[in-house]
Structure formats: C-alpha cells, structure tokens
Amino acid sequence: MEILLGVRIHPAFRAHTNGSQLLEVPTAAGKIVFGSDAYSSWQGIRDWMPANIQQTDTVQQMLAYEKCYKITGGYNNCFAAHEPTSYTDQYPLLKDSRVGAHGERIAEVALAPGEKSRHP
C-alpha cells in the first residue's frame, strides 16, 4: 500500500512475527527498505541466513529478503533493526555516519534528490 508518494508498506507476514511489514522509502541514494525485525541483520540479508528459526517463519523471512532485493536492486539498502555493524565501514548503508552534538552516533540520510541531508 502506498501511504505517501513513493512510500510503500509491504507485508512480510510472519518473517519475524505475525503482521510484520517492510517500509519502502525513496531517497537520493535510491530506495531503502526498512525491515525492522523482519530482517536479522545486513549480513543475514546478504548471505540469505535466517534469524532465530525457533521464532521466525524461515520461508517468510527469505521472501522478505527477496522483496528487498527486488525493490532496491540488491542488499545494500536493506535496513535491519538490530544491526551489529551499524556505523562501521562494514555496513554500506550507514558507513558515512556522523556524531551528534552530545557524542551520540547518528546517521545522515539524504531525503530527496537535490535536498540536503538532515540530522538532529
């Protein structure tokens, strides 16, 4: 379902829990898919590894990975909620991270073509 121009919600069914969803967002860097708990980690998406198989419908999780590949053209713009390599050079989506005014780690994300990135 398109909720705003170019912003879409896709069902991920039981990729993690019943009712899981993927959020597709267009950015200047291309489309990004936020998978939250439907994705275990960026490496999991890249290497087609399921998360905790006792809590996850593995088939549905693989379908959620596949959906991100189709939307973004690969795995670099698939965003997982519990990413162990966030803000490191190992994670392509956030490797250009920034530090906030109080030393907290934040990521700079381009919002639209020609628009400057924003961060708190």
N, CA, C and O atoms as a printed pandas DataFrame, in Angstrom:
     atom_number atom_name residue_name chain_id  residue_number  x_coord  y_coord  z_coord
0              1         N          MET        A               1    0.833   -1.167    0.000
1              2        CA          MET        A               1    0.000    0.000    0.000
2              3         C          MET        A               1    0.889    1.245    0.000
3              4         O          MET        A               1    1.845    1.328    0.770
4              5         N          GLU        A               2    0.575    2.199   -0.855
5              6        CA          GLU        A               2    1.310    3.462   -0.880
6              7         C          GLU        A               2    0.677    4.395    0.144
7              8         O          GLU        A               2   -0.510    4.709    0.050
8              9         N          ILE        A               3    1.479    4.850    1.140
9             10        CA          ILE        A               3    0.936    5.713    2.189
10            11         C          ILE        A               3    1.277    7.182    1.960
11            12         O          ILE        A               3    0.568    8.060    2.451
12            13         N          LEU        A               4    2.334    7.458    1.233
13            14        CA          LEU        A               4    2.728    8.781    0.759
14            15         C          LEU        A               4    3.333    8.568   -0.613
15            16         O          LEU        A               4    3.637    7.435   -0.987
16            17         N          LEU        A               5    3.511    9.627   -1.358
17            18        CA          LEU        A               5    4.073    9.494   -2.696
18            19         C          LEU        A               5    5.418    8.761   -2.637
19            20         O          LEU        A               5    6.388    9.285   -2.090
20            21         N          GLY        A               6    5.473    7.560   -3.195
21            22        CA          GLY        A               6    6.681    6.766   -3.242
22            23         C          GLY        A               6    6.984    5.964   -1.984
23            24         O          GLY        A               6    7.882    5.122   -1.993
24            25         N          VAL        A               7    6.256    6.210   -0.911
25            26        CA          VAL        A               7    6.480    5.488    0.355
26            27         C          VAL        A               7    5.442    4.374    0.437
27            28         O          VAL        A               7    4.238    4.628    0.448
28            29         N          ARG        A               8    5.928    3.139    0.494
29            30        CA          ARG        A               8    5.027    1.988    0.443
30            31         C          ARG        A               8    5.263    1.038    1.615
31            32         O          ARG        A               8    6.385    0.887    2.098
32            33         N          ILE        A               9    4.194    0.412    2.052
33            34        CA          ILE        A               9    4.273   -0.646    3.054
34            35         C          ILE        A               9    4.007   -1.964    2.340
35            36         O          ILE        A               9    3.042   -2.095    1.587
36            37         N          HIS        A              10    4.878   -2.937    2.591
37            38        CA          HIS        A              10    4.734   -4.270    2.009
38            39         C          HIS        A              10    4.546   -5.278    3.143
39            40         O          HIS        A              10    5.235   -5.190    4.159
40            41         N          PRO        A              11    3.644   -6.217    2.992
41            42        CA          PRO        A              11    3.503   -7.236    4.037
42            43         C          PRO        A              11    4.716   -8.155    4.058
43            44         O          PRO        A              11    5.258   -8.512    3.013
44            45         N          ALA        A              12    5.130   -8.531    5.253
45            46        CA          ALA        A              12    6.202   -9.514    5.412
46            47         C          ALA        A              12    5.671  -10.712    6.195
47            48         O          ALA        A              12    6.428  -11.601    6.585
48            49         N          PHE        A              13    4.366  -10.719    6.415
49            50        CA          PHE        A              13    3.652  -11.817    7.066
50            51         C          PHE        A              13    4.339  -12.247    8.354
51            52         O          PHE        A              13    4.392  -11.464    9.302
52            53         N          ARG        A              14    4.847  -13.421    8.416
53            54        CA          ARG        A              14    5.463  -13.929    9.645
54            55         C          ARG        A              14    6.988  -13.996    9.508
55            56         O          ARG        A              14    7.616  -14.931   10.004
56            57         N          ALA        A              15    7.578  -13.011    8.841
57            58        CA          ALA        A              15    9.036  -13.015    8.694
58            59         C          ALA        A              15    9.712  -12.921   10.061
59            60         O          ALA        A              15   10.825  -13.414   10.240
60            61         N          HIS        A              16    9.062  -12.309   10.992
61            62        CA          HIS        A              16    9.516  -12.329   12.386
62            63         C          HIS        A              16    8.336  -12.690   13.273
63            64         O          HIS        A              16    8.367  -13.681   14.002
64            65         N          THR        A              17    7.312  -11.881   13.200
65            66        CA          THR        A              17    6.075  -12.153   13.934
66            67         C          THR        A              17    4.911  -11.908   12.991
67            68         O          THR        A              17    5.071  -11.265   11.953
68            69         N          ASN        A              18    3.764  -12.408   13.341
69            70        CA          ASN        A              18    2.577  -12.215   12.524
70            71         C          ASN        A              18    2.313  -10.725   12.332
71            72         O          ASN        A              18    2.292   -9.969   13.303
72            73         N          GLY        A              19    2.114  -10.307   11.108
73            74        CA          GLY        A              19    1.846   -8.906   10.815
74            75         C          GLY        A              19    3.077   -8.077   10.499
75            76         O          GLY        A              19    2.972   -6.857   10.371
76            77         N          SER        A              20    4.238   -8.700   10.368
77            78        CA          SER        A              20    5.459   -7.955   10.031
78            79         C          SER        A              20    5.282   -7.203    8.717
79            80         O          SER        A              20    4.571   -7.653    7.820
80            81         N          GLN        A              21    5.944   -6.046    8.620
81            82        CA          GLN        A              21    5.846   -5.211    7.428
82            83         C          GLN        A              21    7.215   -4.691    7.027
83            84         O          GLN        A              21    8.133   -4.622    7.844
84            85         N          LEU        A              22    7.338   -4.327    5.759
85            86        CA          LEU        A              22    8.533   -3.678    5.222
86            87         C          LEU        A              22    8.127   -2.273    4.793
87            88         O          LEU        A              22    7.035   -2.081    4.257
88            89         N          LEU        A              23    8.986   -1.298    5.020
89            90        CA          LEU        A              23    8.703    0.072    4.626
90            91         C          LEU        A              23    9.679    0.479    3.535
91            92         O          LEU        A              23   10.889    0.511    3.760
92            93         N          GLU        A              24    9.162    0.789    2.362
93            94        CA          GLU        A              24    9.958    1.231    1.210
94            95         C          GLU        A              24    9.942    2.756    1.165
95            96         O          GLU        A              24    8.877    3.374    1.161
96            97         N          VAL        A              25   11.131    3.357    1.132
97            98        CA          VAL        A              25   11.248    4.808    1.132
98            99         C          VAL        A              25   12.197    5.236    0.021
99           100         O          VAL        A              25   13.333    4.765   -0.030
100          101         N          PRO        A              26   11.751    6.126   -0.878
101          102        CA          PRO        A              26   12.662    6.628   -1.912
102          103         C          PRO        A              26   13.577    7.700   -1.317
103          104         O          PRO        A              26   13.115    8.566   -0.574
104          105         N          THR        A              27   14.878    7.646   -1.643
105          106        CA          THR        A              27   15.843    8.641   -1.173
106          107         C          THR        A              27   16.746    9.022   -2.337
107          108         O          THR        A              27   16.678    8.425   -3.412
108          109         N          ALA        A              28   17.579   10.005   -2.117
109          110        CA          ALA        A              28   18.539   10.409   -3.141
110          111         C          ALA        A              28   19.541    9.292   -3.424
111          112         O          ALA        A              28   20.121    9.233   -4.508
112          113         N          ALA        A              29   19.742    8.414   -2.452
113          114        CA          ALA        A              29   20.670    7.291   -2.609
114          115         C          ALA        A              29   19.975    6.057   -3.176
115          116         O          ALA        A              29   20.574    4.983   -3.222
116          117         N          GLY        A              30   18.746    6.190   -3.601
117          118        CA          GLY        A              30   17.969    5.064   -4.098
118          119         C          GLY        A              30   16.918    4.644   -3.088
119          120         O          GLY        A              30   16.785    5.254   -2.027
120          121         N          LYS        A              31   16.188    3.622   -3.416
121          122        CA          LYS        A              31   15.154    3.144   -2.499
122          123         C          LYS        A              31   15.798    2.407   -1.328
123          124         O          LYS        A              31   16.748    1.643   -1.498
124          125         N          ILE        A              32   15.260    2.654   -0.142
125          126        CA          ILE        A              32   15.684    1.962    1.068
126          127         C          ILE        A              32   14.485    1.184    1.580
127          128         O          ILE        A              32   13.359    1.681    1.546
128          129         N          VAL        A              33   14.719   -0.032    2.054
129          130        CA          VAL        A              33   13.666   -0.833    2.669
130          131         C          VAL        A              33   14.030   -1.059    4.122
131          132         O          VAL        A              33   15.051   -1.668    4.441
132          133         N          PHE        A              34   13.166   -0.553    5.003
133          134        CA          PHE        A              34   13.324   -0.762    6.435
134          135         C          PHE        A              34   12.570   -2.028    6.794
135          136         O          PHE        A              34   11.345   -2.088    6.684
136          137         N          GLY        A              35   13.308   -3.036    7.222
137          138        CA          GLY        A              35   12.699   -4.325    7.525
138          139         C          GLY        A              35   12.474   -4.566    8.993
139          140         O          GLY        A              35   11.826   -5.542    9.369
140          141         N          SER        A              36   13.001   -3.689    9.839
141          142        CA          SER        A              36   12.867   -3.846   11.287
142          143         C          SER        A              36   13.217   -5.267   11.690
143          144         O          SER        A              36   14.275   -5.768   11.310
144          145         N          ASP        A              37   12.364   -5.919   12.439
145          146        CA          ASP        A              37   12.653   -7.274   12.918
146          147         C          ASP        A              37   12.432   -8.353   11.856
147          148         O          ASP        A              37   12.771   -9.513   12.089
148          149         N          ALA        A              38   11.878   -8.002   10.713
149          150        CA          ALA        A              38   11.730   -8.988    9.639
150          151         C          ALA        A              38   13.099   -9.393    9.097
151          152         O          ALA        A              38   13.244  -10.454    8.490
152          153         N          TYR        A              39   14.100   -8.542    9.319
153          154        CA          TYR        A              39   15.466   -8.828    8.900
154          155         C          TYR        A              39   16.319   -9.043   10.141
155          156         O          TYR        A              39   16.211   -8.284   11.105
156          157         N          SER        A              40   17.152  -10.051   10.129
157          158        CA          SER        A              40   18.016  -10.307   11.281
158          159         C          SER        A              40   19.174   -9.320   11.319
159          160         O          SER        A              40   19.450   -8.724   12.361
160          161         N          SER        A              41   19.845   -9.148   10.202
161          162        CA          SER        A              41   20.986   -8.238   10.106
162          163         C          SER        A              41   21.293   -8.046    8.627
163          164         O          SER        A              41   20.777   -8.766    7.772
164          165         N          TRP        A              42   22.139   -7.067    8.341
165          166        CA          TRP        A              42   22.529   -6.834    6.958
166          167         C          TRP        A              42   23.254   -8.058    6.402
167          168         O          TRP        A              42   23.038   -8.442    5.253
168          169         N          GLN        A              43   24.111   -8.667    7.216
169          170        CA          GLN        A              43   24.810   -9.866    6.764
170          171         C          GLN        A              43   23.827  -11.006    6.518
171          172         O          GLN        A              43   24.016  -11.799    5.595
172          173         N          GLY        A              44   22.792  -11.092    7.328
173          174        CA          GLY        A              44   21.769  -12.118    7.128
174          175         C          GLY        A              44   21.064  -11.960    5.792
175          176         O          GLY        A              44   20.789  -12.940    5.100
176          177         N          ILE        A              45   20.777  -10.719    5.438
177          178        CA          ILE        A              45   20.134  -10.447    4.142
178          179         C          ILE        A              45   21.110  -10.778    3.014
179          180         O          ILE        A              45   20.756  -11.457    2.051
180          181         N          ARG        A              46   22.333  -10.293    3.147
181          182        CA          ARG        A              46   23.353  -10.510    2.116
182          183         C          ARG        A              46   23.624  -11.995    1.880
183          184         O          ARG        A              46   23.753  -12.437    0.738
184          185         N          ASP        A              47   23.710  -12.766    2.982
185          186        CA          ASP        A              47   24.089  -14.167    2.900
186          187         C          ASP        A              47   22.903  -15.135    2.962
187          188         O          ASP        A              47   23.088  -16.350    3.021
188          189         N          TRP        A              48   21.688  -14.587    2.949
189          190        CA          TRP        A              48   20.463  -15.406    2.986
190          191         C          TRP        A              48   20.439  -16.329    4.209
191          192         O          TRP        A              48   20.142  -17.519    4.101
192          193         N          MET        A              49   20.759  -15.748    5.378
193          194        CA          MET        A              49   20.741  -16.514    6.618
194          195         C          MET        A              49   19.480  -16.163    7.404
195          196         O          MET        A              49   19.186  -14.983    7.591
196          197         N          PRO        A              50   18.738  -17.155    7.862
197          198        CA          PRO        A              50   17.557  -16.847    8.674
198          199         C          PRO        A              50   17.967  -16.409   10.075
199          200         O          PRO        A              50   19.058  -16.720   10.553
200          201         N          ALA        A              51   17.067  -15.681   10.715
201          202        CA          ALA        A              51   17.275  -15.316   12.119
202          203         C          ALA        A              51   16.934  -16.530   12.970
203          204         O          ALA        A              51   16.975  -17.657   12.476
204          205         N          ASN        A              52   16.612  -16.331   14.188
205          206        CA          ASN        A              52   16.270  -17.394   15.125
206          207         C          ASN        A              52   15.137  -18.255   14.558
207          208         O          ASN        A              52   13.986  -17.821   14.513
208          209         N          ILE        A              53   15.463  -19.456   14.134
209          210        CA          ILE        A              53   14.465  -20.281   13.441
210          211         C          ILE        A              53   13.380  -20.796   14.376
211          212         O          ILE        A              53   12.348  -21.283   13.914
212          213         N          GLN        A              54   13.597  -20.695   15.684
213          214        CA          GLN        A              54   12.539  -21.086   16.610
214          215         C          GLN        A              54   11.440  -20.023   16.682
215          216         O          GLN        A              54   10.307  -20.331   17.050
216          217         N          GLN        A              55   11.766  -18.780   16.333
217          218        CA          GLN        A              55   10.813  -17.685   16.439
218          219         C          GLN        A              55   10.402  -17.112   15.093
219          220         O          GLN        A              55    9.545  -16.229   15.036
220          221         N          THR        A              56   10.985  -17.588   14.027
221          222        CA          THR        A              56   10.780  -16.981   12.713
222          223         C          THR        A              56   10.290  -18.016   11.721
223          224         O          THR        A              56   10.738  -19.162   11.741
224          225         N          ASP        A              57    9.377  -17.621   10.858
225          226        CA          ASP        A              57    8.995  -18.457    9.727
226          227         C          ASP        A              57   10.069  -18.240    8.667
227          228         O          ASP        A              57   10.066  -17.217    7.983
228          229         N          THR        A              58   10.978  -19.185    8.526
229          230        CA          THR        A              58   12.145  -19.025    7.664
230          231         C          THR        A              58   11.760  -18.740    6.220
231          232         O          THR        A              58   12.387  -17.905    5.567
232          233         N          VAL        A              59   10.746  -19.414    5.717
233          234        CA          VAL        A              59   10.312  -19.177    4.331
234          235         C          VAL        A              59    9.859  -17.733    4.173
235          236         O          VAL        A              59   10.225  -17.072    3.200
236          237         N          GLN        A              60    9.065  -17.234    5.120
237          238        CA          GLN        A              60    8.585  -15.854    5.031
238          239         C          GLN        A              60    9.732  -14.855    5.159
239          240         O          GLN        A              60    9.713  -13.797    4.530
240          241         N          GLN        A              61   10.730  -15.193    5.973
241          242        CA          GLN        A              61   11.876  -14.297    6.093
242          243         C          GLN        A              61   12.660  -14.246    4.783
243          244         O          GLN        A              61   13.084  -13.169    4.364
244          245         N          MET        A              62   12.855  -15.372    4.141
245          246        CA          MET        A              62   13.549  -15.388    2.851
246          247         C          MET        A              62   12.763  -14.590    1.804
247          248         O          MET        A              62   13.355  -13.908    0.967
248          249         N          LEU        A              63   11.441  -14.676    1.854
249          250        CA          LEU        A              63   10.615  -13.890    0.931
250          251         C          LEU        A              63   10.763  -12.395    1.220
251          252         O          LEU        A              63   10.734  -11.583    0.295
252          253         N          ALA        A              64   10.920  -12.025    2.491
253          254        CA          ALA        A              64   11.143  -10.619    2.840
254          255         C          ALA        A              64   12.503  -10.151    2.330
255          256         O          ALA        A              64   12.630   -9.025    1.849
256          257         N          TYR        A              65   13.528  -11.013    2.434
257          258        CA          TYR        A              65   14.838  -10.675    1.864
258          259         C          TYR        A              65   14.705  -10.462    0.353
259          260         O          TYR        A              65   15.201   -9.477   -0.195
260          261         N          GLU        A              66   14.033  -11.396   -0.299
261          262        CA          GLU        A              66   13.862  -11.323   -1.745
262          263         C          GLU        A              66   13.139  -10.043   -2.149
263          264         O          GLU        A              66   13.483   -9.433   -3.162
264          265         N          LYS        A              67   12.146   -9.632   -1.372
265          266        CA          LYS        A              67   11.387   -8.410   -1.672
266          267         C          LYS        A              67   12.326   -7.203   -1.650
267          268         O          LYS        A              67   12.227   -6.322   -2.505
268          269         N          CYS        A              68   13.231   -7.162   -0.679
269          270        CA          CYS        A              68   14.171   -6.041   -0.621
270          271         C          CYS        A              68   15.109   -6.051   -1.820
271          272         O          CYS        A              68   15.387   -5.001   -2.399
272          273         N          TYR        A              69   15.597   -7.225   -2.195
273          274        CA          TYR        A              69   16.454   -7.333   -3.385
274          275         C          TYR        A              69   15.726   -6.782   -4.613
275          276         O          TYR        A              69   16.309   -6.045   -5.408
276          277         N          LYS        A              70   14.466   -7.139   -4.759
277          278        CA          LYS        A              70   13.700   -6.698   -5.927
278          279         C          LYS        A              70   13.468   -5.192   -5.909
279          280         O          LYS        A              70   13.565   -4.540   -6.948
280          281         N          ILE        A              71   13.165   -4.637   -4.746
281          282        CA          ILE        A              71   12.861   -3.208   -4.643
282          283         C          ILE        A              71   14.110   -2.362   -4.814
283          284         O          ILE        A              71   14.085   -1.353   -5.518
284          285         N          THR        A              72   15.213   -2.766   -4.170
285          286        CA          THR        A              72   16.409   -1.921   -4.136
286          287         C          THR        A              72   17.467   -2.315   -5.159
287          288         O          THR        A              72   18.410   -1.559   -5.393
288          289         N          GLY        A              73   17.324   -3.480   -5.766
289          290        CA          GLY        A              73   18.313   -3.938   -6.736
290          291         C          GLY        A              73   19.511   -4.629   -6.101
291          292         O          GLY        A              73   20.546   -4.794   -6.746
292          293         N          GLY        A              74   19.382   -5.028   -4.859
293          294        CA          GLY        A              74   20.477   -5.701   -4.160
294          295         C          GLY        A              74   20.172   -5.783   -2.680
295          296         O          GLY        A              74   19.013   -5.896   -2.281
296          297         N          TYR        A              75   21.210   -5.727   -1.871
297          298        CA          TYR        A              75   21.016   -5.832   -0.425
298          299         C          TYR        A              75   21.587   -4.638    0.337
299          300         O          TYR        A              75   21.338   -4.505    1.535
300          301         N          ASN        A              76   22.341   -3.776   -0.323
301          302        CA          ASN        A              76   22.982   -2.666    0.379
302          303         C          ASN        A              76   22.008   -1.681    0.997
303          304         O          ASN        A              76   22.356   -1.030    1.982
304          305         N          ASN        A              77   20.812   -1.545    0.468
305          306        CA          ASN        A              77   19.837   -0.601    1.003
306          307         C          ASN        A              77   18.723   -1.291    1.774
307          308         O          ASN        A              77   17.621   -0.754    1.887
308          309         N          CYS        A              78   18.997   -2.460    2.300
309          310        CA          CYS        A              78   18.055   -3.178    3.161
310          311         C          CYS        A              78   18.475   -2.904    4.598
311          312         O          CYS        A              78   19.607   -3.205    4.978
312          313         N          PHE        A              79   17.590   -2.344    5.394
313          314        CA          PHE        A              79   17.923   -1.875    6.731
314          315         C          PHE        A              79   17.309   -2.770    7.788
315          316         O          PHE        A              79   16.090   -2.933    7.836
316          317         N          ALA        A              80   18.145   -3.351    8.636
317          318        CA          ALA        A              80   17.688   -4.235    9.712
318          319         C          ALA        A              80   17.639   -3.467   11.032
319          320         O          ALA        A              80   18.406   -2.527   11.240
320          321         N          ALA        A              81   16.740   -3.869   11.914
321          322        CA          ALA        A              81   16.567   -3.160   13.189
322          323         C          ALA        A              81   17.715   -3.396   14.157
323          324         O          ALA        A              81   18.134   -2.464   14.844
324          325         N          HIS        A              82   18.227   -4.598   14.229
325          326        CA          HIS        A              82   19.253   -4.942   15.208
326          327         C          HIS        A              82   20.572   -5.195   14.501
327          328         O          HIS        A              82   21.067   -6.322   14.471
328          329         N          GLU        A              83   21.129   -4.157   13.942
329          330        CA          GLU        A              83   22.312   -4.311   13.108
330          331         C          GLU        A              83   23.585   -4.201   13.933
331          332         O          GLU        A              83   23.893   -3.121   14.437
332          333         N          PRO        A              84   24.340   -5.298   14.085
333          334        CA          PRO        A              84   25.554   -5.248   14.905
334          335         C          PRO        A              84   26.686   -4.431   14.297
335          336         O          PRO        A              84   27.591   -4.017   15.022
336          337         N          THR        A              85   26.665   -4.186   12.993
337          338        CA          THR        A              85   27.757   -3.438   12.365
338          339         C          THR        A              85   27.367   -2.006   12.028
339          340         O          THR        A              85   28.072   -1.341   11.268
340          341         N          SER        A              86   26.249   -1.513   12.583
341          342        CA          SER        A              86   25.845   -0.127   12.315
342          343         C          SER        A              86   26.985    0.832   12.632
343          344         O          SER        A              86   27.735    0.634   13.588
344          345         N          TYR        A              87   27.102    1.864   11.821
345          346        CA          TYR        A              87   28.097    2.919   11.996
346          347         C          TYR        A              87   29.530    2.410   11.863
347          348         O          TYR        A              87   30.453    2.977   12.448
348          349         N          THR        A              88   29.709    1.346   11.098
349          350        CA          THR        A              88   31.060    0.873   10.800
350          351         C          THR        A              88   31.214    0.816    9.279
351          352         O          THR        A              88   30.229    0.885    8.543
352          353         N          ASP        A              89   32.444    0.692    8.824
353          354        CA          ASP        A              89   32.678    0.586    7.383
354          355         C          ASP        A              89   32.144   -0.716    6.805
355          356         O          ASP        A              89   32.052   -0.853    5.585
356          357         N          GLN        A              90   31.790   -1.675    7.657
357          358        CA          GLN        A              90   31.260   -2.953    7.186
358          359         C          GLN        A              90   29.808   -2.832    6.700
359          360         O          GLN        A              90   29.348   -3.660    5.914
360          361         N          TYR        A              91   29.088   -1.804    7.165
361          362        CA          TYR        A              91   27.666   -1.677    6.836
362          363         C          TYR        A              91   27.479   -0.558    5.824
363          364         O          TYR        A              91   27.529    0.613    6.198
364          365         N          PRO        A              92   27.266   -0.884    4.551
365          366        CA          PRO        A              92   27.254    0.134    3.495
366          367         C          PRO        A              92   26.259    1.270    3.712
367          368         O          PRO        A              92   26.563    2.421    3.400
368          369         N          LEU        A              93   25.101    0.971    4.231
369          370        CA          LEU        A              93   24.055    1.985    4.348
370          371         C          LEU        A              93   24.426    3.076    5.349
371          372         O          LEU        A              93   24.035    4.231    5.175
372          373         N          LEU        A              94   25.172    2.727    6.392
373          374        CA          LEU        A              94   25.492    3.693    7.438
374          375         C          LEU        A              94   26.981    3.966    7.616
375          376         O          LEU        A              94   27.384    4.554    8.619
376          377         N          LYS        A              95   27.798    3.550    6.663
377          378        CA          LYS        A              95   29.242    3.713    6.861
378          379         C          LYS        A              95   29.661    5.178    6.891
379          380         O          LYS        A              95   30.729    5.502    7.409
380          381         N          ASP        A              96   28.841    6.064    6.346
381          382        CA          ASP        A              96   29.133    7.501    6.398
382          383         C          ASP        A              96   28.383    8.125    7.566
383          384         O          ASP        A              96   27.670    9.113    7.395
384          385         N          SER        A              97   28.545    7.553    8.741
385          386        CA          SER        A              97   27.819    8.025    9.919
386          387         C          SER        A              97   28.404    9.321   10.445
387          388         O          SER        A              97   29.530    9.694   10.116
388          389         N          ARG        A              98   27.636    9.983   11.250
389          390        CA          ARG        A              98   28.045   11.233   11.865
390          391         C          ARG        A              98   27.861   11.130   13.376
391          392         O          ARG        A              98   27.114   10.281   13.861
392          393         N          VAL        A              99   28.538   11.985   14.103
393          394        CA          VAL        A              99   28.401   12.032   15.558
394          395         C          VAL        A              99   27.586   13.268   15.909
395          396         O          VAL        A              99   27.828   14.357   15.389
396          397         N          GLY        A             100   26.614   13.082   16.803
397          398        CA          GLY        A             100   25.740   14.179   17.216
398          399         C          GLY        A             100   26.430   15.141   18.174
399          400         O          GLY        A             100   27.576   14.928   18.569
400          401         N          ALA        A             101   25.726   16.190   18.539
401          402        CA          ALA        A             101   26.263   17.253   19.392
402          403         C          ALA        A             101   26.695   16.753   20.762
403          404         O          ALA        A             101   27.585   17.339   21.378
404          405         N          HIS        A             102   26.087   15.689   21.246
405          406        CA          HIS        A             102   26.396   15.155   22.567
406          407         C          HIS        A             102   27.198   13.860   22.488
407          408         O          HIS        A             102   27.243   13.101   23.456
408          409         N          GLY        A             103   27.831   13.601   21.341
409          410        CA          GLY        A             103   28.660   12.415   21.181
410          411         C          GLY        A             103   27.892   11.177   20.770
411          412         O          GLY        A             103   28.486   10.114   20.589
412          413         N          GLU        A             104   26.567   11.294   20.618
413          414        CA          GLU        A             104   25.783   10.133   20.206
414          415         C          GLU        A             104   25.999    9.857   18.721
415          416         O          GLU        A             104   26.288   10.769   17.946
416          417         N          ARG        A             105   25.857    8.598   18.336
417          418        CA          ARG        A             105   26.029    8.235   16.928
418          419         C          ARG        A             105   24.713    8.424   16.193
419          420         O          ARG        A             105   23.664    7.972   16.651
420          421         N          ILE        A             106   24.775    9.085   15.064
421          422        CA          ILE        A             106   23.601    9.268   14.221
422          423         C          ILE        A             106   24.018    9.032   12.776
423          424         O          ILE        A             106   25.201    9.113   12.445
424          425         N          ALA        A             107   23.067    8.746   11.937
425          426        CA          ALA        A             107   23.352    8.540   10.514
426          427         C          ALA        A             107   22.777    9.696    9.732
427          428         O          ALA        A             107   21.723   10.233   10.073
428          429         N          GLU        A             108   23.474   10.074    8.684
429          430        CA          GLU        A             108   22.979   11.120    7.807
430          431         C          GLU        A             108   22.301   10.444    6.630
431          432         O          GLU        A             108   22.907    9.615    5.952
432          433         N          VAL        A             109   21.060   10.790    6.388
433          434        CA          VAL        A             109   20.290   10.177    5.314
434          435         C          VAL        A             109   19.796   11.271    4.382
435          436         O          VAL        A             109   19.184   12.237    4.837
436          437         N          ALA        A             110   20.049   11.138    3.090
437          438        CA          ALA        A             110   19.534   12.071    2.100
438          439         C          ALA        A             110   18.058   11.806    1.907
439          440         O          ALA        A             110   17.658   10.659    1.710
440          441         N          LEU        A             111   17.226   12.860    1.959
441          442        CA          LEU        A             111   15.789   12.682    1.917
442          443         C          LEU        A             111   15.207   12.698    0.517
443          444         O          LEU        A             111   14.253   11.971    0.242
444          445         N          ALA        A             112   15.743   13.486   -0.349
445          446        CA          ALA        A             112   15.184   13.596   -1.701
446          447         C          ALA        A             112   16.267   14.117   -2.640
447          448         O          ALA        A             112   17.220   14.756   -2.195
448          449         N          PRO        A             113   16.126   13.849   -3.933
449          450        CA          PRO        A             113   17.121   14.362   -4.889
450          451         C          PRO        A             113   17.273   15.880   -4.760
451          452         O          PRO        A             113   16.286   16.615   -4.795
452          453         N          GLY        A             114   18.496   16.332   -4.614
453          454        CA          GLY        A             114   18.772   17.761   -4.532
454          455         C          GLY        A             114   18.560   18.375   -3.161
455          456         O          GLY        A             114   18.905   19.538   -2.948
456          457         N          GLU        A             115   18.004   17.625   -2.232
457          458        CA          GLU        A             115   17.749   18.148   -0.887
458          459         C          GLU        A             115   18.902   17.765    0.028
459          460         O          GLU        A             115   19.415   16.648   -0.044
460          461         N          LYS        A             116   19.311   18.701    0.893
461          462        CA          LYS        A             116   20.395   18.414    1.819
462          463         C          LYS        A             116   19.939   17.396    2.847
463          464         O          LYS        A             116   18.764   17.350    3.214
464          465         N          SER        A             117   20.869   16.587    3.306
465          466        CA          SER        A             117   20.560   15.625    4.358
466          467         C          SER        A             117   20.263   16.371    5.651
467          468         O          SER        A             117   20.737   17.486    5.872
468          469         N          ARG        A             118   19.476   15.736    6.488
469          470        CA          ARG        A             118   19.117   16.321    7.768
470          471         C          ARG        A             118   19.469   15.351    8.875
471          472         O          ARG        A             118   19.376   14.135    8.710
472          473         N          HIS        A             119   19.865   15.894    9.983
473          474        CA          HIS        A             119   20.066   15.088   11.174
474          475         C          HIS        A             119   19.855   15.981   12.381
475          476         O          HIS        A             119   20.045   17.195   12.298
476          477         N          PRO        A             120   19.462   15.387   13.509
477          478        CA          PRO        A             120   19.185   16.212   14.708
478          479         C          PRO        A             120   20.405   16.959   15.185
479          480         O          PRO        A             120   20.334   17.689   16.173
